[in-house]
Amino acid sequence: MVAINKLEITPETPMKTPRRRKLKTDYENRMGYLFISPFIIGLIGLTLYPILYSLYLSFTDYTMGGQGNWIGLGNYERMFTADKTWKESLKVTFFYAATAVPIRLIFALFVAVVLNKVVEAVGLYRTLLYLPSVVGGSIGIAIMWRQLFGIDGALNSILAMLGLPTHSWLGDPDTAIWTLVALYGWQFGSSMLIFLAGLRNIPQTYYEASSVDGAKPWQQFMKITIPLLTPVILFNTVMQTIQGFMAFTPSFIVTNGGPMNSTLLYVLYMYRRAFEFFDMGYASAMAWVMLIIIAFLTALIFKSSDKWVHYGD
């Protein structure tokens, strides 16, 4: 007979492993919460609380340094019925976004298509073309832009040298907004890099097969590039639309909302109500209206994407 040695199990042995696992799990959970606590504290204290508090302020007549009283929908009623400047700022913002966003996207796509054909030093070109997006939103660039289009600026100096008539670009309500549109379109670098990444993901076999069938470059662009790039176009459209409606620095530094409120963007007017007139309750109501407008436009873009965005499947 073969002797079989059995493992001797004491009554304490089965209890040690589950208990140790539980203690280890509790320790790991506590350490996990400890490490993510800065994010949670920041999320609650710097994001969720200000959002909810601004919602509360939008129903009050709170002024900075004072004590607000509950007025219900009074700020919203005043906004929609009595504030003509609010309507002007909303109109200017819609025009700005409707013109600046397509210009930036079209120019970014054009540059991305050109760079996609470049083989040598493409990294250098990408870096140089991305720089305007890095510094374009700064105060310094806005001041430079104001000097560029000023009465004695570089643009008028070039026109004078060529014998062409000069113009008060920032002083004319018909042209002032276009200087801001040009500044927004100039900051095309981020959209260009996203487009370029999308172009690099399109298989070259599609172009080779279409070339064999006699397709021209323009036909390849319209029938292959654009359809396969529509998910990237959707992403860029949503992001740039949101950014366009939130524009502030160009209007504040370059034109200060003038002349005649022709460049008074929505966020600039909201800033004035909050920090110049100290009407924080009304400014909070404006912020929530803007949030609703952006959410509605974003949902509308996504809803329409079923008809023009083509995915791989």
KOLKOLGU-663875 format. One record per residue (C-alpha): x, y, z; residue number from 1. Coordinates in nm, 3 decimals, m for minus. Last residue first. Layout:
% KOLKOLGU-663875
       X       Y       Z  nr
       X       Y       Z NUM
...
This chain:
% KOLKOLGU-663875
       X       Y       Z  nr
  m1.888   4.989  m4.062 313
  m1.608   5.232  m4.132 312
  m1.813   5.537  m4.039 311
  m1.981   5.786  m4.269 310
  m2.106   6.120  m4.136 309
  m2.353   6.301  m4.362 308
  m2.708   6.196  m4.282 307
  m2.668   6.053  m3.932 306
  m2.454   6.357  m3.845 305
  m2.766   6.576  m3.840 304
  m2.852   6.466  m3.487 303
  m2.494   6.519  m3.372 302
  m2.497   6.875  m3.507 301
  m2.836   6.945  m3.349 300
  m2.720   6.807  m3.014 299
  m2.420   7.039  m3.025 298
  m2.642   7.334  m3.118 297
  m2.880   7.260  m2.829 296
  m2.597   7.216  m2.579 295
  m2.437   7.542  m2.694 294
  m2.767   7.731  m2.658 293
  m2.841   7.575  m2.317 292
  m2.496   7.668  m2.187 291
  m2.537   8.021  m2.322 290
  m2.866   8.055  m2.136 289
  m2.693   7.929  m1.823 288
  m2.417   8.189  m1.854 287
  m2.667   8.469  m1.911 286
  m2.851   8.372  m1.592 285
  m2.521   8.385  m1.406 284
  m2.456   8.731  m1.550 283
  m2.797   8.848  m1.423 282
  m2.725   8.724  m1.073 281
  m2.373   8.865  m1.079 280
  m2.475   9.221  m1.161 279
  m2.144   9.373  m1.054 278
  m2.178   9.637  m1.333 277
  m1.815   9.603  m1.440 276
  m1.738   9.249  m1.321 275
  m2.057   9.052  m1.383 274
  m2.249   9.251  m1.644 273
  m1.926   9.331  m1.824 272
  m1.815   8.968  m1.830 271
  m2.152   8.862  m1.970 270
  m2.111   9.123  m2.244 269
  m1.767   8.984  m2.324 268
  m1.901   8.627  m2.323 267
  m2.173   8.717  m2.574 266
  m1.948   8.892  m2.823 265
  m1.970   9.268  m2.859 264
  m1.802   9.310  m3.198 263
  m2.059   9.543  m3.359 262
  m2.139   9.696  m3.020 261
  m2.136  10.045  m3.177 260
  m1.763  10.017  m3.250 259
  m1.694   9.833  m3.042 258
  m1.684   9.528  m2.817 257
  m1.347   9.608  m2.664 256
  m1.202   9.606  m3.020 255
  m0.878   9.407  m3.003 254
  m0.853   9.329  m2.632 253
  m1.205   9.232  m2.523 252
  m1.334   9.103  m2.857 251
  m1.022   8.897  m2.919 250
  m1.008   8.765  m2.557 249
  m1.366   8.642  m2.528 248
  m1.460   8.352  m2.755 247
  m1.696   8.102  m2.589 246
  m1.931   8.072  m2.886 245
  m1.638   8.000  m3.116 244
  m1.491   7.742  m2.880 243
  m1.815   7.547  m2.874 242
  m1.838   7.562  m3.252 241
  m1.472   7.462  m3.283 240
  m1.521   7.149  m3.073 239
  m1.838   7.039  m3.251 238
  m1.704   7.104  m3.599 237
  m1.369   6.938  m3.524 236
  m1.539   6.620  m3.406 235
  m1.777   6.608  m3.701 234
  m1.496   6.673  m3.949 233
  m1.302   6.385  m3.792 232
  m1.600   6.154  m3.838 231
  m1.642   6.294  m4.196 230
  m1.287   6.205  m4.304 229
  m1.378   5.886  m4.488 228
  m1.648   6.069  m4.686 227
  m1.422   6.370  m4.758 226
  m1.115   6.176  m4.869 225
  m1.276   5.916  m5.093 224
  m1.544   6.063  m5.322 223
  m1.469   6.436  m5.297 222
  m1.089   6.415  m5.273 221
  m1.061   6.130  m5.520 220
  m1.279   6.321  m5.765 219
  m1.058   6.626  m5.727 218
  m0.747   6.416  m5.786 217
  m0.899   6.261  m6.105 216
  m1.035   5.906  m6.111 215
  m0.921   5.688  m6.402 214
  m1.014   5.342  m6.271 213
  m0.647   5.273  m6.197 212
  m0.636   5.599  m6.003 211
  m0.937   5.483  m5.801 210
  m0.754   5.166  m5.701 209
  m0.443   5.359  m5.598 208
  m0.648   5.610  m5.399 207
  m0.830   5.336  m5.207 206
  m0.505   5.145  m5.156 205
  m0.364   5.448  m4.975 204
  m0.562   5.356  m4.665 203
  m0.707   5.661  m4.483 202
  m0.549   5.682  m4.138 201
  m0.297   5.950  m4.241 200
  m0.584   6.174  m4.345 199
  m0.740   6.151  m4.001 198
  m0.414   6.247  m3.831 197
  m0.382   6.542  m4.068 196
  m0.734   6.656  m3.986 195
  m0.653   6.647  m3.615 194
  m0.330   6.839  m3.675 193
  m0.512   7.102  m3.882 192
  m0.781   7.149  m3.619 191
  m0.512   7.228  m3.361 190
  m0.323   7.461  m3.594 189
  m0.609   7.677  m3.725 188
  m0.547   7.988  m3.516 187
  m0.549   8.218  m3.820 186
  m0.922   8.155  m3.865 185
  m0.994   8.305  m3.524 184
  m0.782   8.613  m3.601 183
  m0.953   8.655  m3.939 182
  m1.296   8.635  m3.773 181
  m1.185   8.900  m3.523 180
  m1.078   9.130  m3.808 179
  m1.408   9.050  m3.978 178
  m1.601   9.188  m3.681 177
  m1.438   9.527  m3.726 176
  m1.520   9.549  m4.097 175
  m1.885   9.661  m4.108 174
  m1.876   9.843  m3.774 173
  m1.586  10.060  m3.902 172
  m1.340  10.173  m3.637 171
  m1.136   9.853  m3.629 170
  m1.065   9.847  m4.001 169
  m1.021  10.221  m4.039 168
  m0.932  10.205  m4.407 167
  m0.645  10.285  m4.639 166
  m0.681  10.354  m5.010 165
  m0.431  10.180  m5.241 164
  m0.107  10.335  m5.361 163
   0.092  10.019  m5.297 162
   0.286  10.187  m5.018 161
  m0.042  10.312  m4.869 160
  m0.185   9.959  m4.870 159
   0.126   9.828  m4.695 158
   0.103  10.099  m4.430 157
  m0.269  10.028  m4.387 156
  m0.192   9.664  m4.311 155
   0.103   9.745  m4.084 154
  m0.094   9.968  m3.853 153
  m0.142  10.345  m3.852 152
  m0.521  10.320  m3.852 151
  m0.503   9.996  m3.656 150
  m0.535   9.654  m3.820 149
  m0.188   9.529  m3.726 148
  m0.186   9.717  m3.396 147
  m0.503   9.542  m3.283 146
  m0.364   9.207  m3.399 145
  m0.045   9.266  m3.200 144
  m0.256   9.341  m2.892 143
  m0.452   9.019  m2.948 142
  m0.125   8.828  m2.996 141
   0.005   8.962  m2.663 140
  m0.315   8.881  m2.477 139
  m0.285   8.516  m2.571 138
  m0.532   8.311  m2.775 137
  m0.303   8.288  m3.077 136
   0.001   8.167  m2.884 135
  m0.052   7.791  m2.904 134
  m0.290   7.791  m3.201 133
  m0.054   8.017  m3.395 132
   0.233   7.773  m3.323 131
   0.067   7.477  m3.497 130
   0.182   7.581  m3.843 129
   0.545   7.597  m3.733 128
   0.529   7.261  m3.558 127
   0.357   7.084  m3.847 126
   0.609   7.231  m4.091 125
   0.900   7.105  m3.884 124
   0.749   6.758  m3.857 123
   0.688   6.746  m4.232 122
   1.059   6.804  m4.294 121
   1.055   6.583  m4.609 120
   0.746   6.388  m4.715 119
   0.486   6.651  m4.797 118
   0.163   6.519  m4.948 117
  m0.017   6.507  m4.613 116
   0.102   6.861  m4.552 115
  m0.107   6.984  m4.846 114
  m0.417   6.797  m4.727 113
  m0.365   6.931  m4.374 112
  m0.330   7.289  m4.502 111
  m0.660   7.262  m4.691 110
  m0.835   7.099  m4.396 109
  m0.719   7.375  m4.161 108
  m0.833   7.643  m4.408 107
  m1.177   7.487  m4.439 106
  m1.210   7.435  m4.064 105
  m1.099   7.788  m3.975 104
  m1.328   7.950  m4.233 103
  m1.621   7.729  m4.129 102
  m1.576   7.831  m3.761 101
  m1.526   8.203  m3.824 100
  m1.841   8.264  m4.028  99
  m2.123   8.098  m3.830  98
  m1.942   8.154  m3.500  97
  m1.907   8.530  m3.554  96
  m2.260   8.568  m3.689  95
  m2.403   8.379  m3.392  94
  m2.192   8.586  m3.153  93
  m2.299   8.915  m3.308  92
  m2.667   8.819  m3.282  91
  m2.627   8.712  m2.920  90
  m2.444   9.034  m2.837  89
  m2.721   9.241  m3.001  88
  m2.993   9.049  m2.815  87
  m2.813   9.108  m2.485  86
  m2.779   9.477  m2.569  85
  m3.155   9.500  m2.622  84
  m3.225   9.387  m2.267  83
  m3.597   9.424  m2.197  82
  m3.784   9.111  m2.308  81
  m3.556   8.808  m2.320  80
  m3.301   8.916  m2.062  79
  m3.549   9.080  m1.825  78
  m3.761   8.765  m1.824  77
  m3.450   8.554  m1.761  76
  m3.338   8.774  m1.474  75
  m3.687   8.776  m1.319  74
  m3.730   8.399  m1.337  73
  m3.735   8.362  m0.959  72
  m3.654   8.685  m0.777  71
  m3.479   8.548  m0.467  70
  m3.285   8.827  m0.300  69
  m2.911   8.866  m0.320  68
  m2.694   9.014  m0.049  67
  m2.427   9.258  m0.156  66
  m2.055   9.246  m0.226  65
  m2.103   9.148  m0.588  64
  m2.467   9.194  m0.675  63
  m2.726   8.921  m0.625  62
  m3.064   8.979  m0.787  61
  m3.152   8.610  m0.752  60
  m3.265   8.324  m0.978  59
  m2.937   8.314  m1.172  58
  m2.756   8.301  m0.838  57
  m2.889   7.950  m0.774  56
  m2.763   7.826  m1.109  55
  m2.431   7.998  m1.038  54
  m2.414   7.803  m0.712  53
  m2.474   7.474  m0.893  52
  m2.195   7.540  m1.141  51
  m1.960   7.682  m0.877  50
  m2.017   7.372  m0.655  49
  m1.968   7.120  m0.935  48
  m1.647   7.265  m1.079  47
  m1.392   7.409  m0.836  46
  m1.498   7.257  m0.504  45
  m1.651   6.931  m0.621  44
  m1.413   6.851  m0.905  43
  m1.112   6.988  m0.717  42
  m1.191   6.781  m0.409  41
  m1.245   6.472  m0.624  40
  m0.922   6.533  m0.816  39
  m0.720   6.588  m0.499  38
  m0.889   6.280  m0.341  37
  m0.779   6.047  m0.621  36
  m0.464   5.933  m0.437  35
  m0.635   5.902  m0.100  34
  m0.932   5.717  m0.247  33
  m0.694   5.462  m0.397  32
  m0.499   5.432  m0.072  31
  m0.818   5.363   0.118  30
  m0.928   5.107  m0.140  29
  m0.589   4.935  m0.133  28
  m0.601   4.912   0.248  27
  m0.955   4.774   0.243  26
  m0.853   4.515  m0.017  25
  m0.549   4.411   0.189  24
  m0.760   4.379   0.503  23
  m1.017   4.172   0.314  22
  m0.748   3.950   0.162  21
  m0.593   3.897   0.504  20
  m0.931   3.799   0.646  19
  m1.002   3.563   0.358  18
  m0.659   3.393   0.403  17
  m0.659   3.362   0.783  16
  m0.996   3.199   0.844  15
  m0.928   2.871   0.662  14
  m0.616   2.803   0.878  13
  m0.760   2.867   1.224  12
  m0.948   2.533   1.252  11
  m0.625   2.342   1.176  10
  m0.569   2.172   0.845   9
  m0.315   1.887   0.823   8
  m0.226   1.821   0.467   7
  m0.260   1.448   0.400   6
   0.036   1.224   0.337   5
  m0.065   0.921   0.136   4
   0.110   0.592   0.210   3
   0.115   0.351  m0.080   2
   0.000   0.000   0.000   1
